[in-house]
Amino acid sequence: MRSLLALAAFLLLAEPAAAQHQHGKPGAAPEAFTATPAFGPDGTLWLVRALADRIVVVRSTDLGKTFSEPVAVTPEPMNLDWGPDARARIVVDPKGGLVVTFAIFQDRNFNGRAFYSRSNDNGVTFGKPQPITADTTSQRFETAAVDPATGRVFATWLDKRNVAKARAAGKPYPGAALAYAWEDGEVGFGPTSIALDNTCECCRLGVAFAGPGKPAVVFRNIFPGSIRDHGVVTFKDEKTPGPVRRVSADEWKIEACPHHGPSLAILPDGSYHVAWFTAGSARKGLFYARADNGDTPFGAPRALSQPNRQPARPYLLANGMALHLVWKEFDGNKSTVRWQVSRDSGRTWSDPRTVADTADASDHPLLAATAGRAYLSWLTKAEGYRLIPLEDQP
Amino acid sequence: MIRSFLLALTLVLVSAGAQSADLQSFGRGSWSKLRAAHDGQPTVVHFWGLTCAPCLVEMPEWGKLQAERPDMRLVMVAADPVPQDPARVNDMLARADLAKAENWAFTDRFNERLRYEIDPAWAGELPRTLLIDRDGQETVLTGVADLAEVRTWLDAQKKR
């Protein structure tokens, strides 16, 4: 009898485990797979990695050929946000201070909590991660950027505090809110403000600076009629977000979030450059558009590649007056990173070239620059991490 | 005592078997196998995801349609871009009364490749439904499906 009970207990306990293992990889909880770079003022490459349940930082002083031993940012295992457009990020302030941002899932409904951690000893140690804001409802897609004029760290994210408030009042609230805060003298982020309500809730943000104290944020917005097209908000000063400028009327009416966010760069001539994905009724695929400055409308969208090559995950980088653009596409066997550069403020572009490829899963392609040279930063399952110089491409 | 316990144990095992979907791993090459297995038969393939909120709202409607049309060849594919815990996929299928459908879940993180094999122009939006007729002709329904349209299609297949 006892053995029968033991058998029953074993069967009941074994069932979920068997269900997990029976179908092989990956079989368990989903995991983040990202590597995000930032160059320090001395040319050191800092890389933040999300590894299953922890965040680590490594450094390279030889442009990615060799890396230091990883330094832990998270002192204990955390339930990291593994969403396809989420990533741990790192920025370097003008004094060489490092700020890492990342999010965790608080529950099974994808409510997030955004954290930051600072290192003021050149990455030897990182402070215990602190929430970026006091509100506990939900924050995701946190993105930090350093004001190049003041060195102050700006953080923006998608925040659901107003969803909770609306729900409590029995009112509908589509999407999330674009929230922001400024770092307050290296001890933490100051009070949170909401720049805009009712943005799309699961796409990464893009940030660039239009001038001192004037960050510009590109995001997937919800326009009237549940149209999820892109908008840019440029701050008038550190505390005053400007109006939404629509990037393109793609007319993507969708009651879901596509987990596919945009990218933004601003050149020294003040011109704005945005690349994005859409499946709208007006156009489908990957697109680029430019605007002469922060006030003028964006020009006509230019298609990047063909929809049947799955063009995705665009990224823009201003490096002096050179404007670099990469994206990922799939040729039937391999994912490739395609690259274009413009040297006339985005008016004309080099022919697209493949600068890297892989035959298995990969992170989004990213760009970073140091000493006037631009690099592709790409984590792939088969090859690992690669830093690939773009200026040397034939 | 032992007999009643054995009966109870049997009931537990049978009900567990009925509730847990026989989830198949969808990887490289799975699409052509799936298509071959249903070749010449009108088939409905519904792509959904645990990370797709509208999908989870729609799922029980598919469960009801399956109950209403037991002869419908329904294939459910969980196509989350980041593969999900099979136990949670099974749990959602059971809650939508779809545990007995033919169930698959993406288990390969090379999502681009899986999508390309199914449809090179599919950017991954969910939900998505394919109505595949006897001749292999596909009708794509993007977003939450109009089940009246699916019923009309099913009726039309019987008349052919």
Boltz contact constraints between the chains, C-beta under 6 A:
constraints:
  - contact:
      token1: [A, 8]
      token2: [B, 9]
      max_distance: 6.0
  - contact:
      token1: [A, 15]
      token2: [B, 16]
      max_distance: 6.0
  - contact:
      token1: [A, 16]
      token2: [B, 87]
      max_distance: 6.0
  - contact:
      token1: [A, 19]
      token2: [B, 86]
      max_distance: 6.0
  - contact:
      token1: [A, 19]
      token2: [B, 87]
      max_distance: 6.0
  - contact:
      token1: [A, 20]
      token2: [B, 86]
      max_distance: 6.0
  - contact:
      token1: [A, 20]
      token2: [B, 87]
      max_distance: 6.0
  - contact:
      token1: [A, 23]
      token2: [B, 25]
      max_distance: 6.0
  - contact:
      token1: [A, 23]
      token2: [B, 86]
      max_distance: 6.0
  - contact:
      token1: [A, 26]
      token2: [B, 83]
      max_distance: 6.0
  - contact:
      token1: [A, 29]
      token2: [B, 85]
      max_distance: 6.0
  - contact:
      token1: [A, 30]
      token2: [B, 82]
      max_distance: 6.0
  - contact:
      token1: [A, 30]
      token2: [B, 84]
      max_distance: 6.0
  - contact:
      token1: [A, 82]
      token2: [B, 82]
      max_distance: 6.0
  - contact:
      token1: [A, 84]
      token2: [B, 81]
      max_distance: 6.0
  - contact:
      token1: [A, 84]
      token2: [B, 82]
      max_distance: 6.0
  - contact:
      token1: [A, 255]
      token2: [B, 54]
      max_distance: 6.0
  - contact:
      token1: [A, 256]
      token2: [B, 54]
      max_distance: 6.0
  - contact:
      token1: [A, 279]
      token2: [B, 123]
      max_distance: 6.0
  - contact:
      token1: [A, 279]
      token2: [B, 125]
      max_distance: 6.0
  - contact:
      token1: [A, 307]
      token2: [B, 121]
      max_distance: 6.0
  - contact:
      token1: [A, 308]
      token2: [B, 120]
      max_distance: 6.0
  - contact:
      token1: [A, 308]
      token2: [B, 121]
      max_distance: 6.0
  - contact:
      token1: [A, 310]
      token2: [B, 112]
      max_distance: 6.0
  - contact:
      token1: [A, 330]
      token2: [B, 112]
      max_distance: 6.0
  - contact:
      token1: [A, 330]
      token2: [B, 116]
      max_distance: 6.0
  - contact:
      token1: [A, 335]
      token2: [B, 112]
      max_distance: 6.0
  - contact:
      token1: [A, 360]
      token2: [B, 110]
      max_distance: 6.0
  - contact:
      token1: [A, 361]
      token2: [B, 109]
      max_distance: 6.0
  - contact:
      token1: [A, 361]
      token2: [B, 110]
      max_distance: 6.0
